[in-house]
Amino acid sequence: MREEPKLSQEDLERVQHFISTGYNTIDRKPFRGFLLFLVTWSIVAVLGVISYLIGKWVGYL
């Protein structure tokens, strides 16, 4: 059993036109995963060095 469409053909065309006009699109830069990896690794490395220096200063290491 097939259901009747809730929108008329004219309404469907108007919806399709609205979606394809670009109103809802955003130009984005391409995703650069390697840069994200480098930034994350750098932050972890700096925090590791800071924790090492604090451990040396307090006398745990």
C-alpha positions as a printed Julia matrix, in Angstrom:
61×3 Matrix{Float64}:
  0.0    0.0    0.0
  1.48   3.35  -1.08
  0.89   6.54   0.79
  0.05   9.75  -1.0
  2.75  12.43  -0.75
  1.92  15.07   1.85
  3.22  17.87  -0.36
  2.07  18.72  -3.82
  4.48  18.53  -6.74
  4.72  22.33  -6.79
  5.62  22.4   -3.08
  8.22  19.67  -3.58
  9.82  21.7   -6.37
  9.89  24.8   -4.14
 11.53  22.81  -1.33
 14.1   21.36  -3.73
 14.85  24.83  -5.09
 15.31  26.22  -1.57
 17.67  23.4   -0.59
 19.76  23.79  -3.74
 20.06  27.61  -3.58
 23.03  27.44  -1.25
 21.32  29.22   1.61
 22.05  26.27   3.87
 25.59  25.64   2.65
 28.75  26.92   4.31
 32.12  27.12   2.59
 34.61  25.35   4.83
 38.31  24.74   4.66
 39.32  21.13   4.05
 39.86  19.03   7.15
 43.55  18.69   7.97
 43.88  15.71  10.28
 47.67  15.76  10.36
 47.68  19.34  11.66
 45.2   18.34  14.37
 47.48  15.43  15.28
 50.53  17.71  15.51
 48.76  20.28  17.68
 47.39  17.6   20.01
 50.77  15.88  20.26
 52.49  19.21  20.97
 50.1   20.03  23.8
 50.58  16.59  25.36
 54.37  16.91  25.04
 54.42  20.35  26.67
 52.22  19.16  29.52
 54.49  16.14  29.96
 57.58  18.34  30.17
 55.86  20.63  32.68
 54.83  17.69  34.84
 58.36  16.27  34.67
 59.85  19.59  35.75
 57.35  19.89  38.62
 58.21  16.34  39.71
 61.93  17.16  39.69
 61.36  20.42  41.56
 59.23  18.79  44.29
 61.62  15.85  44.6
 59.51  12.93  43.38
 61.95  12.16  40.57
